[in-house]
Amino acid sequence: MSKSGAANNQVVNPESFYEDVNRLHLSPLWLRQGHAPHQRTVPHLWKWPVVREQMMRAAEVVSTENVERRVLGLVNPALQSKGFFGTTPNLVAAIQLILPGETALAHHHTPAALRIIIEGEGAYTCTNGERCWMEPGDLILTPAWSYHDHKNEGKGPMLWLDGLDVPLIDAMDTIFFELYPGKRTQPLNQPDQASMTRFAVPGMRPANFSWDKKYSPLTSSKLSAPKLAV
Ligand code: 1HN
């Protein structure tokens, strides 16, 4: 470039400049348009009868003895060809199925999860040693890094929607994951639905209760709330 810094005197051939920077993995910012939100995804509707049928087929293909979770992700069509496992750029929704007698083994991970129960009875998610029995319409939270396992003690299939911030945590390169050490399920060290009975039913924080975690101690919201014992 000339002493004056003039960019248009054609000392540098623009074509060869663009070729060179590309080869050197340098990228001109002025060629990017980036002042509006990206539209990386497209709207898509997954119809329940179609998804449910594939979930039941999945139960013939894999058992929870061989795979950690029998889950089909609702992958956004615009992201699927890129090998991306997400429904939006930062969230994944998925459907999970456990059959009677099956256990989805205990693990924990940095992505946080929520579950909305769709169908079935007699199964639970155990989060941090507390079982929450699943009923259609319930919301169950699994905060980041909480151990969780799912078990179906009922007579029919149990199906629910999982929502996780996996793509967001992945984008920050902070996905960590561990199995519960040495066991398929974690020990039950809380009364069943303790968080619901302690916090949701009275609607107040018990006196002298202290909590040092970064997430809410209320980890579920049940359509049929347990009665407050008086
Ligand atoms: C996961 O760990 C669960 O623990 C469910 O039940 C769905 C989807 C993507 C990645 C991990 C679970 C998941 C998942």
Boltz pocket constraint, residues with backbone or C-beta under 6 A from the ligand:
constraints:
  - pocket:
      binder: B
      contacts: [[A, 69], [A, 71], [A, 92], [A, 94], [A, 96], [A, 104], [A, 113], [A, 148], [A, 162], [A, 164], [A, 166]]
      max_distance: 6.0
